[in-house]
Amino acid sequence: METALDTGQRLFHASSYEAVGLAALTDALGVKPPSFYKAFGSKSEFFEQVIERYAQAALALDEILLPGRAPVDALAELLESAARTYARDPQRRGCLVLEAARGPDGDDSATHARRVANQRRDRIREFVARTHPERASAVTDFMASTMSGLSASAREGMDESRLLDVARTAVAGLKAQLGMD
């Protein structure tokens, strides 16, 4: 199962949900379509499993947004981790979740990705609200927009050092948002 999810993640990340047809997917997995459907239900359900797994592993929020940690420190780490992760592999640039969320309304992959992205935003909002309840929504919007920009820039070919510069510059905005300037 893990090998199949790894393969699916690699394919979807390198191309996109729409660009990866069932034939390419089953060929890469070494299975026939009936076996694929029996194991995963549908391409959409398979993608949902892939994206959930990716979100848990790519930027592990539970390891960064620790209780008692200063929000600016945790969010700065999150931005820098995103910059590194999004640029690490030339075949998997950007964030699988954020790039899939850009899809059209009604598209299964976009729906799944937006649900995961919203869950992650909620996690950031809850973290910030512990110490800055009045700023939690604005900081979350800032983080979501910055991370989306980092992902898009990585997909366009921006290298890690430039993405890190952007992430570090964004920390000044975080400090201003949190009243630390």
PyMOL commands that set and color helices and strands:
alter all, ss='L'
color gray80, all
select helices_A, chain A and resi 2-14+22-29+33-40+43-58+61-64+71-88+96-101+108-129+136-155+160-177
alter helices_A, ss='H'
color red, helices_A
deselect
rebuild
show_as cartoon
